[in-house]
């Protein structure tokens, strides 16, 4: 057997990648120095994997922002608005596509399958297609010359890449292949000529619900690629679930097939047993969970591998993580404050590579050579079980599928809320957070380090809240927020106040661009301890006669944006979270807060990759949200927020949540969501984000007003809210105030126009 890896975290042990990016964007790092730092980090990652004993090291998985954006740029898919005229794409144009510029809106961003990683959506334009550079070849030569590593090159496969592009009509796919595949063929021919042995083409789209016609297209594509570079070995890599056309996959003219034996273990073992595996191919066995932070049971993983070995001989097996390690932190070595039993049971990227090597060694050199490692592994897992036994129990939770007592019909609630809140037509608000300035971050650090007392920190937070309440009133916003200055993260903050959570010191993972998050770890039963948001929200409300929203993160989002215990079904953990948050909703209402926003931006990103599993997921996800919110009276208005939602595909599910108002992203998708309302209707309040908060640009009043007009053409004015796309935590103060001023002016302009 050989040890392999699919991808390594980019960010560095101490987030060196993030810091270099942000220094470059801020003008504090020249381009040459930036590129030098990035090269050093890239090579360090390759050397580390080599030292750990990984034989098939991924090369080309490193990026300056996003690997899908890299593919789009390599193929010349740079939208005209960025001023690209051919040739190699400049760093300025590359980052403008990701972040926007003064003159151009950024490309759309959405989730990478069902993970919390965001990719930049390529905009298809066949007239702009051209190979701007052979980026994989450059990375291969660099690794060979500077690290002595003949790396396994990593690229997004053509079928997945095309499916991720926007602007491709399914009926025109044959034309797409005629335009796109020659570029892939040219890249592969150049790799073959340079002596590259293996290319890993990532095709996670193959684990979704593809039909036979789509699989036929995949077969035709790979026949063309094989003919273009017949001496080049291709590892067709899938992950995140089981493949939907196993036997057809075996017939493809590739030299290796990578399968997920974590999330697709049962299906793939059955497929091997019934259909076998070709004698002329390598099987990539994804045996270690690349999305979980828990140590694998080496004993159990070895048992799975023994079943694989009844079909595939060891010399044709690569042992590897089930997906790229991009989705987990780098190393547990810096986690000094966790309970010892918990830390011992964790495995981040570096530790997962160790697990791959240990398992490989156990087969190549005999189980006795790593018997001590296996024994220690079992002891660590037993220690975690004992730790959980000592934690408080969440008590009974509602069974999955249990219906919640319904609230009154929306029309009755709407009337009660109009009387209670007395809001104007097209009310303006924000999604919740305001800029986390350097001063805010420093204050929080001083408090956490014990340099400030609780009283000092509370006084600072209250001063920030007071300032932003005043600014919001000056701007003319209708529904205000307290700004969330006390919160580090919309999930971490709540986890710190609930039982059953643990927090790392350095457990950062990339969410999008330089945005890194530190997901909490749910390792025990979740339960309510004491009110979590009441103090700050009540203080903000005391400063204004306008309504202030209470701001909570919903149970499904907390679930998906945490590393969750693996000994309970997800729906049981979601129900525990819902019961705890329900008590917080009740506490806010009791203290006079009449608008409560329970954000669920991750509701749809957790959707199973196979359509036939969607309904079961929606049943418990909707139940968790309604369990959280159904406690309030009719006059209390429930809001929720979602990002990057395929609204027209899931309008029935969104309606089932029974929130009084939902806010959705609109601007980054260039208003395409609005088109969905020409075909679908929605009978509750809705806020369509009128500007993109992920970009530093301040849109003009008319730009936002145009989005409002388009929205009003398909949505009743009495249901329409005006807000940004998302929270404003990552933006600067001046740009935030300027953008919100324009937003309020756009709403006022829309109110004054005929028909409103």
Secondary structure as UniProt FT lines:
FT   STRAND          2..4
FT   TURN            13..14
FT   HELIX           16..25
FT   TURN            26..27
FT   HELIX           31..52
FT   STRAND          58..59
FT   HELIX           67..74
FT   TURN            75..76
FT   HELIX           80..82
FT   HELIX           91..99
FT   STRAND          109..111
FT   TURN            113..114
FT   STRAND          118..120
FT   HELIX           126..128
FT   HELIX           135..147
FT   STRAND          152..156
FT   HELIX           158..164
FT   HELIX           170..172
FT   HELIX           173..193
FT   TURN            194..195
FT   STRAND          198..202
FT   HELIX           204..207
FT   HELIX           212..228
FT   TURN            230..231
FT   STRAND          233..237
FT   HELIX           246..250
FT   STRAND          256..260
FT   TURN            263..264
FT   HELIX           265..275
FT   TURN            279..280
FT   STRAND          282..288
FT   TURN            290..291
FT   HELIX           298..309
FT   TURN            310..311
FT   HELIX           314..316
FT   STRAND          317..321
FT   HELIX           325..327
FT   TURN            333..334
FT   HELIX           340..344
FT   HELIX           349..364
FT   HELIX           367..370
FT   HELIX           371..389
FT   TURN            400..401
FT   HELIX           410..421
FT   TURN            425..426
FT   HELIX           438..448
FT   TURN            449..450
FT   HELIX           454..475
FT   TURN            485..486
FT   TURN            490..491
FT   HELIX           492..495
FT   TURN            496..497
FT   STRAND          499..502
FT   STRAND          509..512
FT   TURN            513..514
FT   STRAND          515..517
FT   STRAND          521..527
FT   HELIX           534..542
FT   STRAND          548..553
FT   HELIX           555..560
FT   STRAND          563..564
FT   HELIX           570..590
FT   TURN            591..592
FT   STRAND          595..599
FT   TURN            601..606
FT   HELIX           611..613
FT   HELIX           614..629
FT   TURN            630..631
FT   TURN            634..635
FT   STRAND          637..642
FT   HELIX           647..649
FT   HELIX           651..657
FT   STRAND          661..664
FT   TURN            667..671
FT   HELIX           672..676
FT   TURN            677..679
FT   STRAND          685..689
FT   TURN            693..694
FT   HELIX           701..712
FT   TURN            713..714
FT   HELIX           717..719
FT   STRAND          720..723
FT   TURN            729..730
FT   HELIX           733..752
FT   TURN            754..755
//
